[in-house]
Amino acid sequence: MLLEHLNRLRLERQAQGLARQRRIAESPCAPRQAFSREGEAALSLLGFGSNDYLGLANHPALVAALAEGARRFGAGSGASHLISGHSRAHAALEDDLAAWLAPCIPQAQALYFGTGFMANLALLTALGGASAAIFADKLNHASLVDGALLARAPLQRYAHGNLTVLARQLQGCTAPVKLIVTDAVFSMDGDVADLPALLALAERFDAWLIVDDAHGFGVLGEGGRGALGHFGLSSERLVYMGTLGKAAGVGGAFVAAHPAIIDALVQSARAYLYTTAAAPALAHALRESLRLIASSEGDARRAHLQQRIRQLRAGLAALIAAHPALGWLVTPSSTAIQPLIVGSNEAALALMAALDRQGLWVPAIRPPTVPLGTARLRITLSAAHSAGDVAQLLAGLGQAARDMTGTRT
Ligand SMILES: *Cc1c(COP(=O)(O)O)cnc(C)c1O
């Protein structure tokens, strides 16, 4: 019975172009990376799908720091943070992160988590108790959506970036604790939330502003301080979640906030209490990652990434102008996330396959991850991409566009 049911779901998914498949990475994360699929030989592909925005995931200094961390602190933590798993390496990283965010959040303390998904579940369930109300952007990341659903607080979602609707919702709310929740950089569109306006609303309606900066931390702002630094914001109302597996190149996440918020998480967040602390070596490597992000090397990597973003956007605009019949669209993104919206699931899969045949690997993103009819290639750029890499992607897209429209080459 169960197997028949699952098989029916699988066939439906396939018919709708929604079946998903994993590839196996046979070499470290890098623009040129070897992948294989079950039963196939490994293939080197030029990829535009990782979130390794600064190209640190295989940086020799981080690999060395990880190895040194393992020698000093062992392979595993052995327990949750509140039992015996909270290592000196975790504590030192939290101090570094708190100091890092101090210009943006007065008295900030930081708490390290094994993943960003868990950090968001912990945050929203610990703060979103029965006396709270949650207000969330419709395009927020799945982990924020699930955290809000798991919290006992009533949830209101506002249309993407629509602060008029949000103001109306806040106005009509009598809950003593109000939580505004937003991605800083929206993960499938690449646009940046209007954090100054959101913070102004939080102040006006006595709310907290929870900012998920998974795609801004290390990339945006001076020294890579992230979205808060980018806007020059500073407030006790800010609750900041940054992930450490993307630009920081390692893994994990953290919340930085007023000490009372951090204490509430340590005391009551089930997703923090009832899980084994991540390997201390990861925290040790992340301290090195923070140093790199803040260094002149980090500045150079961010500057190079900005050049690749401008190069890609100019190329995509020219391509779209040359092939209006395809109906391709870009989003108003100035970040490393540069989606090419093609519409149907079939069109997205066909374009992904056309690129794949040219040795290019760009993931197609389909509903329910994005709204129906806005299937897209989610192109992400990294400081590890060269100008030649981006030119190769643009040439591949141009070839696919000509093939699809029957234009002669
Ligand atoms: C990736 C991501 C997360 C989850 O972080 P992980 O550390 O990968 O679990 C949370 N929020 C957003 C916006 C993300 O893009």
The ligand as a Gaussian input file, in Angstrom:
#p B3LYP/6-31G(d) Opt

LIG

0 1
 C       20.990000      28.167000       3.130000
 C       19.997000      28.977000       3.888000
 C       19.613000      28.635000       5.181000
 C       20.042000      27.346000       5.823000
 O       21.362000      27.367000       6.195000
 P       22.162000      25.979000       6.282000
 O       23.339000      26.302000       7.109000
 O       22.479000      25.608000       4.884000
 O       21.245000      24.997000       6.927000
 C       18.784000      29.478000       5.870000
 N       18.318000      30.614000       5.301000
 C       18.629000      30.950000       4.030000
 C       18.090000      32.211000       3.464000
 C       19.468000      30.143000       3.284000
 O       19.758000      30.458000       2.033000

